[in-house]
Amino acid sequence: MAWVLLAVALILAFLNGANDNMKGVATLYGAGVFSRRKALLLATVSTGLGSLASIYLAPGLLRAFSAKGLVPQESLTPAFLAAAALAAGGAVLLATRFGFPVSTTHALLGGLAGAGFVAAGPALNLGALGATFVLPLLLSPLLAIVLAGGMYVAGRWTRRRLGIEAATCVCVGKTWVPMSVAPRGVPSSATFARIGATSGAVAAPGGTRLAVFVDESAEACWRRYVGAVAGVSAHRLVTAAHVTSAGVVGFARALNDTPKILGLLAGVSFISPAAGGIALGAAMAAGGLLASRRVAETLGKNVTAMNEGQGFAGNLATSILVAGASGLGLPVSTTHVAAGGLFGIGSVTGDLRWKTAGSILAAWITTLPLAAALGATGMWVLRR
């Protein structure tokens, strides 16, 4: 069972990476600063560094997720921990399949509670979960909404006081138009009107047209900050701060999540915490590289439109809350904090897509009971 537990923990780490690795860099992807591939590379590096650092910087979380105090010592077996990890992995896998960013922390709590109910019965100490986990997990997304929204408003006020304005570009260039799109006898300008261009067009060789596009949406037209601070381009400063903050969020996410899974390996005596942390970090990186596309699209493109300043505000709020909680040994959900930051930005700008936000909230609500049911079922099977 110890080997089974190790294998299950690595699978859970892989799924955690698939669902969580892009959360720090989703704003870079959504604002058009990085391509998805480039953003994923930054997420992989920052996640690996955070996993290694967690071995030494987050011992409190390691102890909290070893399940000591939740069930009696005699019930704290590799089978119990494996059932909890399997349940968490099942819940995260389902959410990742549909592109919903969910909390591995909530999935683990549900798995531990469900497996503990079968393993320990009346001896299950749910009070240990409530005192240690519930309050931080409930408050963190609310704090993220307020902090990210407030930071964006403060940043916008500061930018305007410094005389730096946000400008929308006019894009001029060649656009490929399939010849089948243009009906015979219809001028090229009408063809461009059909596909969304806002100006006339001029015929060019090879099936292309030269056109001018004007669009105020962040997704369709590049927005940049015009002005300078201490002689340095404001846009470059914001971009550098945005990229740095994304790396910090990736680091903080792994710092907070790795010990949660590593705590389950308390029942595996033949692997050291350092070796376990390295193995879990590698599994997280692999999950992000191979299976994070759908969650990246949801967080980066479907929650709210954003520019670089808005993305930086969301990342800064996320990194402060997650890194601070990790140092204090408080389990918070990076998912809830990062998505809460996006909700806060979208609420302030008026661009929040409520349908997507509602779907994400529904996935959050169902994660814990689903994992609890899976944990109870898995423990029942393993006991038999």
N, C-alpha and C positions, 0 to 999 in steps of 0.2 A: 504493500500500500504506500510505502514511502516513495517508491519510484513512480507510482501512479500519481501521487500528489505532486511530485516535481513536474511531471509531464503536463498535468492539468494547469498548474501555475504558469508554465511557459505558454500554454495555449491562451490562458486568460490575459497574459501580458501582450501577446500578439494581437488579440482582439481589442485590448485597451489602446494599443498603438494605432490600430485601424480607425478607432472611433475618436481618439483624443489628440493624436499628434498634430493634426492640422489646426487645432483650436487656437493655438498661439499665433499662427501665421495666416489665418483665414482673412484677416483684415488686409494684409498685403496683397493677397489674391483678389479680394473683393474690390479694393481700390485700384487695381491694375498696376501696382508697383512691381510685382513679381508675377511670372507665370506660375501655374500650379506646380510644375516640376521644380522650379527654382525655390519656391516657398517650401516645398516638401523637403528639399535638401537642407535648408536652414532648420526646419523642424526636427529632422533626424539628428543633426549635430547637437542642437540644444537639448534634445531629449536624452541623448547618450550622456552628455555632461551632467545633466540633472540626476540621472539614475546613479551615476558614480558618486556624486556629492551626497545623495540621500543616505548612503550607508553611514556617513559620519555626521551629517547635519540634522537628521530627522529621527533620532532614536525613539522619541515619544510616540510617533506614529507606528513605528515597528512594534512597540509593546502593545499599543491599543488594538492592533489588528491581529495579534496572536490569539485572540479569543479567550484569554485568561480572565476569569471572573464572569464570563458569560455562561459557561457550563462548568460543572464540576470537573476536577482534574481527571477523573477516570473516564469521562466522556470526551476529553480533548485528545482525540486519536487522529492519525492520518486519514482514516476513512471519513471522519466528520469534516475535517478541513478540505478534503478532496470534494466532498459533496457540496460544500459552500462555494468552492472555486468553480465547480462545474455549473452550478446554478447561475453564478454571476456571469460566467462566460456565455451561457445560453441566452441570457437577457441582453447582453451587449451585442452578441452576434445578430440577434433578431433586429435590434435597433439599427445596427450598421448596415444590414441588408437593405433597409428602407431609407437609409440616409439620415436618420435622426440622431443628433448628438445627445447622448444620455450619460448619466453619471455611473462610472465604475464603482464609486464609493457606495452609492445607493444599492447597486446590484450586489455588492459584497455584503452589505448589511442585511439585505433581504435573504441572501443565501445563508448567512450565519444564523439568522433567526429561524428560518425554516428548517435547516438541518439540525439546529440546536433543539427545536421543539420535539423532533423525533428522537434525537440522541439522548436528551436529558429529561424530557417530559416536564413535570412540575418544577424541577430544579433549574430550569432555564431562567436566567436572571435578566429579564428585559430591561430592568432598571439601569443596568450597566450600559446598555445601548442608549437609552434616553439621556442619561446624564452626560455622557461623553460625546455623543454624535449628533443628536437631533437638533439642538440649539444652533451649533455652528452651521449645519447643513441648511437649516431653514432661513437663517439670517443672511448668509453669504450672498445669495442672488439679489436680495433686496438691497444690500449694501452696494453691490456692483452696479445696479440700476441707478441709484442715487449718485454714487461716486463718479461713474463714467459720464453721466449726463451733466453733472456739476463741473467736471474737469473740461468737458467740451465747451460749455458756456463760458467758463473762465478763460480758456484758451482763445476763444473767438473774440472776447472782449479785449484781451491783451494784444492780439494780432491787430485789431482795428486801432487801438491806441498807438501802436507803433507805426501806423500808416501802411500796413501790409494788407492787401486785398486779394480775394480769391477771384481768379479770372477764368473764363471759359474760352477755350480755343476755337478756332475755325479750321477744320481739317480739309486740306486740299490734296487730292491725289487720284491715282488711277484705280478704278474699281472694276473687277471682272464681272461682266454681265453675260450669262449664257445666251447664245443666239436664239435658243428656243423661247426665251422670255420675251423677246421683242417681236410683236406681231408684224406681219408685212405691211408696209405702208404707214406705220405709226412712227412719228419722229422720236428720236432718242430721248428728248426731254420728257415726253410722256411716259416712255419706258421707265425712266428714273423716278418719275412721280409714283409709278406703281410699286416700286421697291423701296420707297421711303426717302429719296433724295429731296432736298428742299430747293434745288436750283436747276438751271438748265445744264446740259451736258454737251460735249463736243465729241464727234466720232474720232476714234483712234484705232490704229491697226491691231489686229489679233483679237478682236472681240472685246476690247476694253473701252471704257468711257472715262473721260476726264471730268470730275464733278466736284462741287463744293458742298460739304455737308455742314449744317449748323444744328446742334442739338444741345439742350441744356442739361440733359440727364448725365449723371456721373458715369454710367456704364458706357454711354455712346460717345462721349466727348471728353477729352483729357482736361482736367482742371488742375491749375497750378497756382501757387502763391507768388504774387508779384511784389518785390521789395527786397530789402536787405536788412540784416541785423549785424552791426559791427563790421560792415563791409562784406559779409558773407550772404550769399543768396538765401532768402528765407525758405524757398522751396527745397533747396538742398539740405538745410538744417532740419526741416520737418521730415523729409525723407529719411535722413540719417537717424533721427529720433524714432521714427516709426519702425524702421528695420531693427534697431537696437531693442526696442520694447518688445517686438515679436520674439526675438531670441530670448529675452528675459522671461517671457511668458512660457515658452517651451521648456526652459530650464526649470522654472518654478513648478510647472505641471508635473514633470518627471520627479522633481524633489518631493512632491506631495503624494504622487500615485505609487511610485515604486515601493516605498515601505509598506503600503497597504497590502500589496501582493506578497512581498517578502515576508510579512508577518505570518502568512499561512504556511511558510516553509519551516516554522518552528518545529514541526513534527518530522522534519528530515534532518537527522543528525549527521549525515555524511557530507553535507554541503555547508560551507561557511557563509556568513552574511555577505562578505565581499564577493565571493564567487557567485552567490545567488543574485546579488545586485547586478553584476556584470551580465549574467545570463538573461535576467529579466529585461535589462536595458536593450540587449541585442534583439530579444523577441519583440519588444515595443517598436524598435526601429524598423524591423522587418514588416510588422503589421502596418505601420504608416506608409512604407514604400509600396506595399503590394495591394492594400485594400482600403485606402482612405478617400477615394475619389468622391463617393456620393456624399459623405459628410462634409467634405471640402466645398462642394457645390451648395449645400444647404446653408452653411454658415457664411461662406464667402460671397454668395450671390443672391440668396433667396430671403434673407432676414431683413436687410435694409440696404439701401444705396448708401455708399460712403465715399468720402475722399480721404486723403492722407491724414489730415488733421483729426478727423473723426475716428479713424482707425487707431491713431496714436493714443487718443484719449481713452478708448476702450481697452487697449492693451496695457496702458499705464495703470488703470484701475485694477485690471485683472492681476497684474504682476504684484502690485502692492498687497492685495488681499491674500493671494495664494502663498506668496513667499512669507508674509507675516504669519499666516496660520501654520505653515510648516515649521517655522522656528518655534512656535508656541506649542507644537504637538497637537494642533486642532485639525480634525479631518474636515476639509471643505471640498466641495465638488468643483473642479476646474471647469467642467462643462457648464454648470449653473452660473459660475462667476463670469466666464467668458461670454456666454450667451446673454446673461443679464446685462453685461456691459453694452452689447449690441442693442438689446432692447432699450436701454437708457438713451443711447445715441439716437436710435430711430424715433423714440418718443419726442425728443427735443427737436429733431429736424422735421418731424412729421412724415418721414419716409418708412416707418415701420410697417412691414407687411404682416398684418394681423392674422391672416390665414396660416402662414408659415409659423408664426409665433405660437398660435393656438395648437398646431400639430406638435410642436416641440414640447409645449407644456403638458399635453396629453401623454406623450411618451415618458416624460419625467414622472408623472403621477402613477403610471402603470409599472414602472421599472421595479420598484421595491416589492409590491405584492407578487408580481410574476416571478421574481428571483426567489422569494420566500416559498412559493409553491414548488418551484423546481428544486430548491434545496431540500424541502421535506421529502419530495419524491425520490431524489437521489440518495438521501440518507436511508430511506426505507429499503431501497433496492440493495444498497451496499450492506446493510445489516442482515438481510436475508441471504 
